[in-house]
Amino acid sequence: MGGWWDTAVQHGGKPMSYLNVWDAEAAWRLVNELGDDPAAVVIKHANPCGVAVGTDVTVAWRKAHECDPVSAFGGIVAVNRPVTMGMAEGLSGIFTEVVIAPGFDPGALDVLLAKRNLRVLEATPPRPTGLSVRLIDGGALVQTP
């Protein structure tokens, strides 16, 4: 009974930190909950600072980034479509910690990998979770999502 992390491929960048994994989980789950239209999210410290749908993934990413470009600095970007060349070129000028997508158009991966420290993940959609669990001092909060 594995999850999306079991099959994710990190194409480049530094090793994932604790916060990178936490934020990536939040970003990947959220973008995959937004329906069938092209969608993008930008997450920082497990909180969305931009969420958008668009006519294509590049438009969705630009709209999500424009929600709060200051908070997006050093954030996690997740999209529910393959990263296009236009999106990769746009991202190349913005400090981003992690990009997660189901794939990459020809050439887009090369553009992203030119940023040595950028963590680039290719992943399958996450499975639905049965319970949401948050630890608190002396206990836990448990609910269905």
Secondary structure, 3 states (H helix, E strand, C coil): CCCHHHHCEEEECCCCCHHHHHHHHHHHHHHCCCCCCCEEEEEECCEEEEEEECCCHHHHHHHHHHHCHHHHCCEEEEECCCECHHHHHHHCCCCEEEEEECCECCCHHHHHHCCCCCEEEECCCCCCCCCEEEEECCEEEEECC
